[in-house]
Amino acid sequence: MFATLKLLSFLFLNHLALGYLLHSDYFLENDLSQWVIEIVENPHNNEKQYYTNRSVNLNVTDGKLVITPHKETFGSKQYTSGRLYSKFSWLYGRVQVRAKLPEGYGLWPAIWMLPTDEIFGGWPQSGEIDIVEARGQEIQQVQSAIHFGGPCCSDTASESSGPLETQCSINEFHVYELDWTPSELVFRFDGIAFHRSSLDRILKNVYAEEGQPFDQRFHLVLNVAVGGHFLSGPDPDTVWEYPQAQMEVDYVKVYPLTDIATTSCRAKTGITKSELCTGISIACHYPCQANLYDLCGGLFDCCHDPTSCDDSLYDDASALYKEYHKQVGGSNSCDFEGTAEYYDVQLNDEGPEKPQCLVTESADNSGLCGSISWACGGQTFSNVTLSCDAGADMLSCCSGDPQTCPDARLREASQQIFQEYYDNNPRSTSCDFGGKAYLVNPIVPLDCDSTYGRI
């Protein structure tokens, strides 16, 4: 009965919500056919649990996926829990997970993503996206992160929101959300954007192109760990209360990029003319979907012998792909056998006005030089590589006599560094710099809306 009511509600509300769903699971029946339940006796991160496939650890009840950790001897471990990952994967778009996270000392719930094909190598080379992690003993905090870099574990890199205070409890239902575009990752809590990671850059020198490794298909992982390096506990005498110690997932929904953003499409660089002609052939052989006769005519002549095409083929193909994408739209209108890519992506809903970390009027050159030299001098709280590189001239000037630095240029460079520091570590204490900066439009503590996304 419950599942039937939930299904009827879903059918009505889904009609009113975003458009096409790439993937979804509303856990209407005791059916986990879209998931792989993992059995892991010795997990990473110094975790204490044994992940099992038993129903006492993982099951579907009353339209919810339920993950339950237990203190019990099982195999070589003194705790058990559940972990599963999706059989479906995707590249770019929005994923929403409505979930209630567990309360209990030493419980580490996570909603996160891993690469489906580790083309850059093992962890963390091919990336990890943590949509949300939490600590069961800090029920008013959430945080998000990405991990990437060279082979584990000497050349790894992470960018994190750090633990953020909310105005509510994670032990209530909330929507944890990721907007993933070719240019950025935007993390949301009940619809409010609270953390961003730019992909318009080379994230680390082990990668050749901007956005790598987050330009490949990822899948979703849901689990509750016990203990580990992320938190303290549990103690031998720790007792968890149920159902508070359970993680419950109401639904998982994945929308394509074209449903959440305006996009353009162009031909990729670095591919052969023969490969490009294959993509052109696909675009031009579907006249029922798009009117492209004017654009296709000359390209057909050239592609009879791709070696005869000059370099204008790339521009012509980009014009063709852009028009096809404009006319057809949808999640499959910018691929063409892997010869196309999205660009000029703009999210339709940026959310509230972005917090700004501004330089105070009273900040002098000596104080600003001290602040940016500290921020760019190897601190590990926030990644400010882009702004520090852009402000290299002022950092060099500051190494001498700060009074000789041009005031306007120094303030501009300081503003960029302060803003990037705050964006990558958005805490109330991250925009001060010894009184040289102040915060406008703060978002922490995060607003809560337990009705957001409810079916």
matplotlib code that plots the C-alpha trace (Angstrom):
import matplotlib.pyplot as plt

x = [0.0, 2.8, 4.7, 1.6, 0.9, 4.5, 4.4, 1.3, 2.9, 6.1, 4.2, 2.5, 5.5, 7.9, 5.6, 6.1, 9.9, 12.8, 12.4, 14.0, 15.5, 18.6, 18.4, 16.2, 15.4, 12.5, 12.9, 9.2, 9.7, 12.2, 14.2, 17.9, 18.5, 20.0, 22.7, 25.7, 25.9, 29.5, 31.0, 34.2, 36.0, 38.9, 37.8, 40.2, 40.6, 41.1, 37.4, 36.2, 33.2, 32.6, 30.4, 27.9, 25.0, 22.7, 19.3, 20.0, 22.6, 20.9, 17.3, 14.4, 11.6, 8.4, 9.8, 13.2, 16.7, 17.9, 21.5, 22.0, 25.3, 25.6, 28.0, 28.6, 31.3, 31.4, 34.5, 37.5, 35.5, 33.5, 31.1, 29.0, 27.3, 26.2, 27.6, 26.4, 27.1, 24.9, 25.1, 24.2, 26.8, 26.8, 28.9, 27.7, 24.2, 22.5, 22.2, 19.8, 19.7, 17.1, 18.4, 18.4, 21.9, 22.6, 23.2, 25.7, 29.3, 31.7, 29.3, 30.5, 27.8, 28.7, 27.0, 29.7, 30.9, 33.7, 34.9, 33.4, 36.5, 39.7, 41.4, 43.8, 44.8, 43.7, 42.6, 42.8, 44.2, 40.8, 39.0, 36.5, 33.5, 32.1, 28.6, 28.2, 30.0, 29.1, 30.0, 27.4, 28.4, 28.2, 24.7, 24.5, 27.5, 28.0, 30.9, 31.8, 35.1, 36.9, 40.0, 42.5, 46.2, 49.0, 49.4, 48.4, 49.5, 52.4, 51.1, 47.4, 45.3, 41.9, 39.6, 37.0, 34.3, 35.4, 32.7, 29.9, 27.3, 23.6, 20.5, 19.1, 20.0, 21.4, 19.1, 16.2, 15.5, 17.4, 18.3, 22.0, 22.7, 25.6, 25.5, 28.3, 29.2, 32.4, 33.5, 32.5, 31.1, 28.4, 27.4, 23.9, 22.0, 18.2, 18.8, 21.3, 24.7, 27.3, 30.5, 32.1, 35.1, 36.2, 37.1, 38.3, 41.9, 44.5, 43.8, 47.3, 50.3, 49.6, 46.7, 47.1, 43.8, 41.4, 38.8, 40.6, 39.9, 36.3, 35.5, 34.6, 31.6, 31.1, 28.7, 27.1, 28.1, 26.0, 27.4, 27.8, 31.3, 32.1, 35.2, 38.1, 40.4, 37.6, 36.3, 36.8, 35.0, 33.3, 34.4, 34.0, 31.1, 29.4, 25.7, 23.7, 20.0, 17.7, 16.3, 18.5, 21.6, 20.2, 20.8, 17.6, 17.4, 14.1, 15.2, 18.1, 17.5, 19.9, 19.1, 21.1, 23.2, 20.9, 18.1, 20.0, 22.1, 22.2, 24.9, 26.6, 28.4, 31.6, 34.0, 36.8, 40.4, 43.1, 41.0, 41.8, 39.9, 38.8, 37.2, 35.6, 34.1, 32.5, 30.8, 29.8, 28.2, 26.1, 24.9, 24.1, 22.3, 19.4, 17.6, 14.3, 15.8, 17.4, 17.5, 21.2, 21.2, 23.1, 25.8, 26.2, 26.5, 30.2, 31.2, 30.0, 32.2, 35.2, 34.6, 34.6, 38.4, 39.2, 42.8, 41.8, 40.0, 41.8, 41.9, 38.7, 37.0, 37.1, 35.3, 32.8, 32.1, 31.7, 29.1, 27.3, 27.3, 26.3, 23.2, 22.3, 22.5, 20.4, 17.7, 17.5, 18.7, 18.6, 21.3, 22.4, 22.8, 26.5, 28.5, 28.8, 30.9, 32.9, 34.0, 32.0, 32.1, 30.0, 31.2, 29.8, 27.8, 25.7, 23.6, 20.0, 19.7, 22.7, 20.8, 21.3, 23.8, 27.3, 29.2, 31.9, 35.1, 36.1, 39.2, 38.5, 38.9, 41.4, 43.8, 47.2, 49.9, 51.9, 48.9, 47.7, 51.2, 51.4, 48.0, 48.5, 52.0, 50.6, 47.7, 50.0, 52.9, 52.1, 49.1, 46.9, 43.5, 42.4, 43.6, 44.4, 46.6, 44.8, 44.6, 48.1, 49.4, 47.4, 48.8, 52.4, 53.5, 52.2, 53.6, 57.0, 56.5, 55.6, 58.8, 60.5, 59.1, 55.2, 55.0, 56.3, 53.4, 50.8, 47.8, 45.0, 46.8, 47.7, 44.1, 42.9, 45.2, 44.4, 40.7, 41.1, 43.1, 40.8, 37.8, 39.3, 40.4, 36.8, 35.2, 37.3, 36.9, 33.6, 33.6, 32.8, 36.5, 37.7, 37.2, 39.1, 42.9, 43.7, 40.9, 42.0, 38.8, 35.0, 32.2, 29.1, 26.1, 27.3, 25.5, 26.8, 25.0, 23.2, 19.4, 17.4, 14.1, 13.0, 10.1, 12.5, 12.2, 9.7, 7.4]
y = [0.0, 2.4, 1.7, 2.3, 5.7, 6.6, 5.6, 7.7, 10.7, 10.2, 10.1, 13.4, 15.3, 14.0, 15.6, 18.9, 18.6, 18.6, 16.8, 13.6, 11.3, 9.4, 7.1, 6.8, 4.4, 5.1, 1.9, 1.1, -2.7, -5.0, -4.7, -3.7, -4.9, -1.5, -2.0, -4.2, -5.0, -5.2, -7.8, -6.4, -7.9, -5.5, -2.0, 1.0, 4.0, 2.0, 1.3, -1.2, -2.8, -5.9, -5.0, -7.8, -8.6, -9.7, -8.1, -7.0, -4.6, -3.6, -3.9, -2.1, -1.3, 0.9, 2.5, 3.2, 1.8, 1.1, 0.6, -0.5, -0.8, -3.3, -4.1, -7.9, -10.3, -11.3, -12.8, -10.9, -7.8, -6.5, -4.5, -5.0, -2.6, -2.2, -0.7, -0.8, 0.9, 1.7, -0.4, 2.8, 5.5, 8.9, 11.8, 15.3, 16.3, 16.4, 13.7, 14.1, 11.7, 12.3, 10.6, 10.6, 10.0, 8.1, 9.5, 7.6, 7.9, 6.6, 6.3, 7.6, 7.8, 8.7, 9.4, 9.5, 8.7, 6.7, 6.3, 3.5, 3.1, 3.9, 5.2, 7.4, 4.6, 3.5, 5.7, 8.6, 9.1, 8.6, 10.7, 10.5, 12.9, 13.0, 14.5, 14.3, 12.8, 13.2, 12.2, 10.5, 12.4, 15.8, 15.7, 19.4, 19.2, 18.1, 18.3, 17.5, 16.9, 15.7, 13.6, 13.2, 13.3, 10.8, 7.2, 6.6, 7.9, 10.3, 12.5, 12.8, 15.9, 16.8, 19.9, 20.0, 22.3, 21.3, 20.6, 23.0, 23.8, 23.5, 24.7, 21.2, 17.6, 15.1, 12.6, 14.2, 13.8, 16.2, 16.3, 16.0, 17.1, 17.5, 19.6, 18.3, 20.2, 20.2, 23.4, 22.9, 20.7, 22.4, 20.8, 21.5, 20.9, 21.2, 23.1, 25.6, 25.6, 25.6, 24.4, 24.6, 23.0, 24.5, 22.1, 24.9, 24.1, 21.4, 20.0, 18.6, 18.1, 14.4, 15.3, 16.5, 18.4, 20.7, 18.9, 15.5, 13.2, 14.4, 14.1, 10.4, 8.4, 7.9, 5.7, 6.3, 4.6, 4.5, 3.2, 3.6, 3.0, 2.4, 4.3, 5.2, 8.1, 10.5, 10.6, 9.3, 6.3, 4.1, 3.1, -0.5, 0.6, 2.7, 1.9, 3.1, 3.8, 2.6, 3.7, 6.8, 4.9, 3.8, 5.5, 5.7, 6.6, 7.8, 8.1, 8.6, 10.6, 11.5, 14.2, 14.9, 18.1, 19.5, 19.6, 21.7, 24.0, 25.8, 24.3, 24.5, 21.7, 21.7, 19.2, 18.0, 18.9, 16.2, 13.7, 12.6, 13.9, 10.3, 10.1, 13.5, 12.4, 9.5, 11.9, 14.2, 11.2, 10.4, 14.0, 14.3, 10.9, 11.9, 14.5, 13.6, 15.0, 18.2, 20.3, 20.3, 20.0, 23.3, 22.4, 18.8, 19.2, 20.4, 18.1, 15.0, 15.9, 16.3, 13.2, 10.8, 11.1, 12.6, 13.1, 15.7, 17.8, 20.9, 22.2, 24.1, 20.7, 21.2, 24.6, 23.2, 20.2, 22.5, 24.5, 21.4, 19.9, 23.2, 23.4, 19.8, 20.2, 23.4, 21.8, 18.3, 18.9, 16.2, 14.1, 12.4, 15.4, 16.1, 13.0, 11.8, 8.8, 10.7, 13.5, 16.3, 18.1, 20.5, 24.1, 27.4, 25.6, 27.8, 26.4, 27.4, 27.7, 29.2, 29.5, 32.4, 35.1, 33.8, 34.7, 37.3, 37.6, 41.3, 43.3, 45.8, 49.4, 49.8, 47.0, 48.4, 47.0, 45.4, 43.6, 42.4, 41.2, 39.2, 37.6, 36.6, 35.4, 33.1, 31.9, 31.1, 29.9, 26.3, 26.3, 23.2, 24.5, 25.6, 25.3, 28.7, 27.7, 29.6, 32.9, 32.7, 32.0, 35.0, 37.2, 36.1, 39.6, 40.9, 38.0, 38.8, 42.5, 41.6, 39.7, 43.0, 46.3, 46.1, 49.9, 49.8, 47.5, 49.3, 49.7, 48.9, 45.9, 44.5, 44.8, 43.1, 40.2, 39.9, 39.9, 37.0, 35.0, 35.7, 34.7, 31.4, 30.6, 31.0, 29.3, 26.1, 26.3, 28.1, 28.5, 31.6, 31.8, 31.5, 35.2, 37.2, 37.1, 39.0, 41.6, 42.3, 40.7, 40.5, 38.3, 39.3, 37.0, 34.2, 30.8, 29.1, 27.8, 26.2, 26.7, 23.5, 22.5, 19.0, 19.3, 20.0, 17.3, 15.3, 13.0]
z = [0.0, 1.0, -2.2, -4.3, -2.8, -3.2, -6.9, -7.5, -5.8, -7.8, -11.1, -10.4, -8.9, -11.6, -14.2, -12.4, -11.8, -14.1, -17.4, -18.5, -16.0, -17.0, -14.0, -10.9, -8.0, -5.7, -3.8, -4.3, -3.9, -2.4, -5.6, -5.7, -9.3, -10.2, -7.5, -6.6, -2.9, -1.8, 0.6, 2.0, 5.0, 5.1, 4.0, 3.5, 5.7, 8.9, 9.1, 11.6, 9.9, 7.7, 4.8, 4.3, 2.0, 4.9, 5.2, 8.8, 7.3, 4.1, 2.9, 1.4, 3.9, 3.4, 0.2, 1.7, 1.3, 4.8, 5.8, 9.4, 11.2, 14.1, 16.8, 16.5, 15.8, 12.1, 10.5, 11.8, 12.6, 15.6, 13.6, 10.4, 8.0, 4.3, 1.2, -2.4, -5.7, -8.8, -11.9, -13.8, -14.4, -16.2, -17.3, -16.3, -15.0, -11.7, -9.1, -6.1, -3.2, -0.5, 2.6, 6.4, 7.7, 10.9, 14.4, 16.6, 17.9, 15.3, 12.4, 9.0, 6.4, 2.8, -0.5, -3.0, -6.6, -8.1, -11.7, -13.6, -15.8, -14.1, -17.2, -15.3, -12.9, -9.4, -6.5, -6.5, -10.0, -11.6, -9.1, -6.3, -5.6, -2.1, -2.5, 1.3, 4.3, 7.9, 11.4, 13.5, 16.6, 14.8, 13.5, 12.5, 10.2, 6.6, 4.2, 0.6, -1.2, -4.3, -4.4, -7.3, -8.1, -8.6, -7.3, -3.7, -1.4, -1.9, -4.6, -3.8, -3.7, -2.1, -2.1, 0.6, 1.9, 5.4, 8.0, 7.6, 10.2, 9.4, 11.2, 11.5, 12.0, 9.4, 11.2, 9.3, 5.6, 3.3, -0.4, -1.1, -4.6, -7.1, -10.3, -12.5, -15.6, -17.8, -16.0, -12.3, -9.5, -7.5, -4.2, -2.8, 0.5, 0.2, -3.0, -1.6, -3.3, -0.5, -2.3, -5.7, -7.3, -10.6, -13.5, -15.8, -15.0, -14.9, -11.5, -11.1, -13.2, -13.6, -16.0, -19.6, -20.0, -18.0, -16.0, -15.8, -14.1, -13.8, -17.5, -17.4, -16.3, -12.6, -10.5, -7.1, -3.8, -0.6, 2.7, 6.4, 7.7, 11.4, 12.6, 10.4, 10.0, 9.2, 12.8, 16.3, 17.8, 18.4, 21.9, 23.2, 25.3, 22.6, 22.2, 19.2, 19.3, 16.5, 14.1, 14.7, 13.8, 10.4, 7.0, 5.0, 1.4, -0.1, -3.7, -6.2, -9.3, -12.1, -14.7, -17.9, -18.2, -20.8, -18.2, -15.7, -17.9, -21.2, -23.4, -26.8, -28.6, -30.7, -32.2, -30.0, -30.8, -30.8, -32.9, -36.5, -39.5, -40.1, -36.7, -37.2, -40.5, -38.7, -36.3, -39.2, -40.9, -37.8, -37.6, -41.2, -41.6, -39.2, -41.2, -39.5, -36.2, -37.5, -40.7, -41.5, -45.3, -45.9, -43.4, -44.5, -48.2, -48.4, -45.6, -47.4, -50.4, -48.1, -46.0, -49.0, -48.5, -45.1, -45.9, -48.5, -45.9, -44.8, -41.1, -41.6, -41.1, -37.3, -37.5, -40.0, -37.8, -34.8, -36.6, -37.6, -34.1, -32.5, -34.8, -34.3, -30.5, -30.8, -32.8, -31.2, -27.6, -25.0, -23.4, -26.6, -28.9, -28.3, -28.7, -32.3, -31.5, -29.0, -31.4, -29.7, -26.4, -24.4, -23.9, -22.7, -20.0, -17.8, -15.0, -15.1, -11.4, -9.6, -6.3, -4.0, -4.5, -4.1, -0.8, -1.4, 0.6, 0.3, 1.2, 4.0, 3.2, 6.1, 4.9, 4.2, 1.9, 4.7, 6.1, 2.6, 1.7, 4.9, 4.3, 0.7, 1.4, 4.0, 1.8, -1.1, 1.0, 1.5, 3.9, 3.5, 4.5, 1.1, -2.5, -3.9, -6.8, -9.5, -7.8, -6.4, -10.0, -11.2, -8.4, -8.8, -9.7, -6.3, -4.4, -5.9, -5.0, -1.4, -1.0, -1.1, 0.2, 0.4, 0.2, -3.4, -4.5, -6.6, -4.2, -6.7, -8.2, -4.7, -3.6, -6.8, -6.3, -2.6, -3.4, -5.8, -3.4, -0.4, -2.6, -3.8, -0.3, 1.0, -2.0, -1.4, 2.4, 3.1, 6.9, 8.9, 9.9, 6.3, 5.4, 8.0, 7.3, 10.4, 9.9, 6.2, 4.8, 5.5, 4.3, 2.4, 1.7, 4.1, 3.7, 6.9, 8.9, 6.0, 5.8, 6.0, 4.4, 5.3, 2.8, -0.1, -2.7, -0.7, -2.6]

ax = plt.figure().add_subplot(projection="3d")
ax.plot(x, y, z, "-o")
ax.set_aspect("equal")
plt.show()
